[in-house]
Amino acid sequence: MEILETALMQRALIAAVLVGVIAPAVGIYLVQRRQALMGDGIGHVAMTGVGLGFLLSTSPVWMATVVAIIGSIAMELIRAYGRTRGDIALAMLFYGGMAGGVLLINLSPTGSNANLSSYLFGSLSTVSEADLDAIWVLAALVVLVTVGLRRQLFAVSQDEEFARVTGLPVRALNLLVAVTAAVTVTVAMRVVGLLLVSALMVVPVAAAQQITRSFAVTFVLSVVIGTAVTLAGTVTSYYQDVPPGATIVLLAIGVFLVLTVLATPLARRRARASRSAEDGHPVTQGPAGAPEPESPPVPAMRGPSDEATA
């Protein structure tokens, strides 16, 4: 294939696959915690790290990772303790991070607004070998956390009080989710950009929830959707000369709309089956002869006790 003949596109495709896997893997916990826009806030803070990278002539990816981790920890602490004025503190953190990045990158001898644009909206053509090495390492850490600690993270995301009663270190796990989200943002900024990364963390999860009814299945399907749209967006950007980040996000939204339409008749059948069961009538049979589940039409995640036995 022509697209695989150049080293540049090989690096771009590898980066796209890695981002497509880890963004929904982290995003599912943010959606469960009702923090869908956290990735957007971290992206603003990470801009200061990008600017510092150019100013100090170091890797913008690694510097953005450090700054984003510090910012994510601050965000989590504000969320936990700043109950009255927390929204104002978060707003200042977000806007300050963006303003700091713009200022620092223009003060650096090698930085410019063109460099800034590639980090804001993504630029697969600028992914270097050093960038790819950083993406590999960071992506591996994210996978280890999101998969290895999935039961604990799910329990905390669903019900912090329940998790605390069961003996889980809730504060530490909350900070771990925040740090993992920060790492994911910096990994994804070369593919979809800091301003669009939040969409890739949330939209595949929301799309998967339209047709799934358990946490495990939603996790797997959202990763599949994320990988598919990042690959499709990268290939489309190569052949049609369109921005990769915007293309990937629009494809993800398209998948969400399609699955929403397909889920409507399924939800209606489940609602009818539920009403029939409540009225004492036999449960209707599905196309394959299996009884329809007796449950509401809204997709739901399993509770911590169910996940522990999955």
C-alpha positions in Angstrom: 0.0 0.0 0.0 1.2 3.5 -0.9 0.4 4.9 2.6 2.9 2.4 4.2 5.8 3.2 1.9 7.0 6.2 3.8 8.4 6.2 7.4 6.4 9.3 8.1 3.1 7.6 7.6 4.2 4.5 9.3 4.9 6.5 12.4 1.6 8.4 12.0 -0.4 5.1 11.8 1.3 3.6 14.9 0.7 6.8 16.8 -3.0 6.8 15.7 -3.5 3.2 16.8 -2.0 3.9 20.2 -4.1 6.9 20.8 -7.2 5.1 19.6 -6.6 2.5 22.2 -5.8 4.6 25.3 -8.1 7.6 24.9 -11.3 5.6 25.3 -9.7 3.4 27.9 -9.2 6.4 30.1 -12.3 8.2 29.0 -14.6 5.5 30.2 -13.6 6.3 33.8 -14.1 10.0 33.3 -17.5 9.4 31.8 -18.5 7.3 34.8 -17.2 10.1 37.1 -19.2 12.7 35.1 -15.9 14.4 34.3 -16.2 14.2 30.5 -14.6 17.7 30.0 -11.6 17.0 32.2 -9.4 16.1 29.2 -10.2 19.5 27.7 -9.0 21.3 30.9 -5.8 19.2 31.0 -5.2 20.1 27.4 -5.2 23.8 28.3 -2.7 23.2 31.1 -0.5 21.1 28.9 0.0 24.1 26.6 2.3 25.6 29.2 4.4 22.4 29.0 4.7 22.6 25.2 5.8 26.2 25.5 8.4 25.3 28.2 9.7 22.5 25.9 10.4 25.0 23.2 11.8 27.6 25.5 14.2 25.1 27.2 15.0 23.3 23.9 13.7 20.0 25.3 11.1 17.6 24.1 7.7 19.3 24.1 5.9 15.9 24.6 7.8 15.1 27.8 7.6 18.6 29.2 3.9 18.7 28.5 3.5 15.4 30.3 5.2 16.8 33.4 3.1 20.0 33.4 -0.1 18.1 32.6 0.4 15.7 35.5 1.0 18.6 37.9 -2.1 20.3 36.6 -4.2 17.2 36.8 -3.2 16.6 40.4 -4.1 20.3 41.2 -7.5 19.8 39.4 -8.3 16.7 41.5 -7.3 18.4 44.7 -9.5 21.4 43.8 -12.4 19.0 43.0 -12.0 17.3 46.4 -11.5 20.3 48.6 -12.6 23.4 46.8 -16.3 22.8 47.1 -17.3 26.5 47.2 -14.9 28.3 44.9 -13.5 25.3 43.0 -15.0 26.3 39.7 -13.3 29.7 39.7 -10.0 28.1 40.6 -10.3 25.6 37.8 -11.2 28.3 35.3 -8.1 30.3 36.2 -6.0 27.1 36.0 -7.3 26.3 32.5 -7.0 29.8 31.1 -3.7 30.4 32.7 -2.3 27.2 31.2 -3.3 28.2 27.7 -2.1 31.8 28.1 1.2 30.6 29.5 1.8 28.2 26.6 1.1 30.9 24.0 3.5 33.4 25.8 6.3 30.9 26.4 6.3 29.5 22.9 6.6 33.0 21.4 9.4 33.8 23.8 11.4 30.7 22.7 14.0 31.1 19.9 12.6 28.2 17.9 8.9 28.5 18.6 6.2 30.1 16.5 2.4 30.2 16.1 2.8 27.5 13.4 4.4 25.2 16.0 1.6 26.0 18.4 -1.1 25.1 15.8 0.3 21.7 15.3 -0.1 20.9 19.0 -3.5 22.5 19.3 -5.1 20.7 16.4 -2.7 17.8 15.8 -0.2 17.2 13.0 0.6 13.6 12.2 3.2 14.7 9.6 5.4 16.1 12.4 5.5 13.0 14.5 9.2 12.2 14.9 11.0 9.1 16.1 11.6 10.8 19.5 7.9 11.6 19.7 6.9 8.0 18.8 9.3 6.6 21.5 7.6 8.8 24.1 4.1 7.8 22.9 5.0 4.1 23.1 6.3 4.4 26.7 3.4 6.6 27.9 0.7 4.5 26.2 2.1 1.3 27.8 1.8 3.0 31.2 -1.8 4.0 30.5 -2.8 0.5 29.4 -1.2 -1.1 32.5 -3.2 1.2 34.8 -6.6 1.2 33.0 -6.6 -2.6 32.5 -4.7 -3.8 35.5 -6.7 -1.7 38.0 -10.0 -1.7 36.1 -12.0 -3.2 39.0 -10.7 -0.7 41.5 -11.0 2.3 39.2 -14.5 1.3 38.2 -15.6 1.0 41.9 -14.3 4.4 42.7 -15.8 5.9 39.5 -19.2 4.5 40.3 -19.5 5.2 44.0 -16.7 6.7 46.1 -18.5 6.0 49.4 -19.0 2.3 48.6 -15.3 2.1 47.5 -14.2 3.7 50.7 -16.3 1.3 52.8 -14.7 -1.7 51.1 -11.3 -0.5 52.0 -10.1 0.9 48.6 -7.6 3.9 48.7 -10.1 6.3 47.1 -8.0 9.4 47.2 -5.0 7.6 45.7 -7.1 6.0 42.9 -8.7 9.4 42.1 -5.3 10.9 41.7 -4.2 8.0 39.6 -7.2 8.5 37.2 -6.3 12.2 36.9 -2.6 11.5 36.2 -3.5 8.8 33.7 -5.8 11.3 31.9 -3.0 13.8 31.8 -0.7 11.3 30.2 -3.3 10.4 27.7 -3.8 14.0 26.7 -0.1 14.5 26.0 0.1 11.3 24.1 -2.9 12.2 21.9 -1.9 15.8 21.2 0.2 14.9 18.2 -2.7 13.0 16.7 -5.9 15.0 17.4 -4.5 18.1 19.2 -4.9 19.4 22.7 -8.2 21.1 21.8 -9.8 18.0 20.4 -8.4 15.2 22.6 -11.3 15.3 25.0 -13.7 14.3 22.2 -11.7 11.2 21.5 -11.8 10.3 25.2 -15.5 10.7 25.5 -17.3 10.2 22.1 -16.3 6.5 21.5 -17.4 5.7 25.1 -20.7 7.4 24.6 -21.2 5.6 21.2 -20.5 2.2 22.8 -22.9 2.9 25.6 -25.8 3.1 23.1 -25.7 -0.6 22.4 -24.0 -2.2 25.4 -25.2 -3.0 28.9 -22.1 -3.8 30.9 -18.8 -2.1 31.8 -16.6 -4.8 30.3 -18.3 -4.8 26.9 -18.5 -1.0 26.8 -14.7 -0.8 27.6 -13.8 -3.2 24.7 -16.2 -1.7 22.2 -15.1 1.9 22.9 -11.5 0.9 22.4 -12.5 -0.8 19.1 -14.4 2.4 18.0 -11.5 4.6 19.0 -8.9 2.6 17.1 -11.2 2.4 14.0 -11.8 6.1 13.8 -8.2 7.1 14.4 -7.0 4.8 11.6 -9.8 5.8 9.3 -9.1 9.5 10.0 -5.4 9.1 9.4 -5.9 7.3 6.1 -8.5 9.9 5.0 -6.2 12.8 5.9 -3.5 11.2 3.8 -5.5 10.7 0.7 -7.8 13.8 0.9 -5.4 16.3 2.5 -7.7 17.2 5.4 -6.8 17.9 9.0 -6.4 14.5 10.8 -7.6 15.7 14.2 -10.9 17.2 13.0 -11.5 14.2 10.7 -11.0 11.7 13.5 -13.4 13.6 15.8 -16.1 13.9 13.1 -15.8 10.2 12.3 -16.3 9.4 16.0 -19.4 11.6 16.2 -20.7 9.9 13.0 -20.3 6.5 14.7 -22.1 7.8 17.7 -25.1 9.0 15.6 -25.3 5.7 13.7 -25.2 3.6 16.8 -27.8 5.8 18.4 -30.2 5.2 15.5 -29.5 1.5 15.6 -30.1 1.4 19.3 -33.6 2.9 19.2 -35.5 -0.2 18.1 -33.6 -2.3 20.5 -34.5 0.0 23.3 -38.1 -0.2 22.3 -38.1 -4.0 22.3 -36.5 -4.0 25.7 -39.1 -1.6 27.1 -42.0 -3.7 25.7 -40.4 -6.9 27.1 -40.1 -5.1 30.5 -43.7 -4.0 30.5 -44.9 -7.5 29.5 -43.0 -9.0 32.3 -44.4 -6.5 34.8 -48.0 -7.3 33.5 -47.5 -11.0 33.9 -47.4 -11.8 30.2 -44.8 -14.1 28.6 -41.6 -12.4 27.6 -41.3 -11.9 23.8 -38.7 -13.9 22.0 -35.9 -12.3 20.0 -34.8 -13.2 16.5 -32.6 -16.0 17.7 -35.2 -17.4 20.0 -33.6 -16.1 23.2 -35.7 -14.1 25.7 -35.2 -10.4 25.6 -33.6 -9.0 28.8 -36.1 -7.7 31.4 -34.5 -4.3 32.0 -35.0 -0.7 31.2 -33.9 0.6 27.8 -31.1 2.8 29.1 -27.6 1.3 28.7 -26.1 0.7 32.2 -22.8 -0.3 33.6 -22.5 -3.2 36.0 -22.0 -2.4 39.7 -18.7 -3.1 41.5 -19.8 -6.5 42.7 -20.7 -7.6 39.2 -17.5 -6.3 37.7 -15.5 -8.2 40.4 -17.0 -11.5 39.1 -16.6 -10.6 35.4 
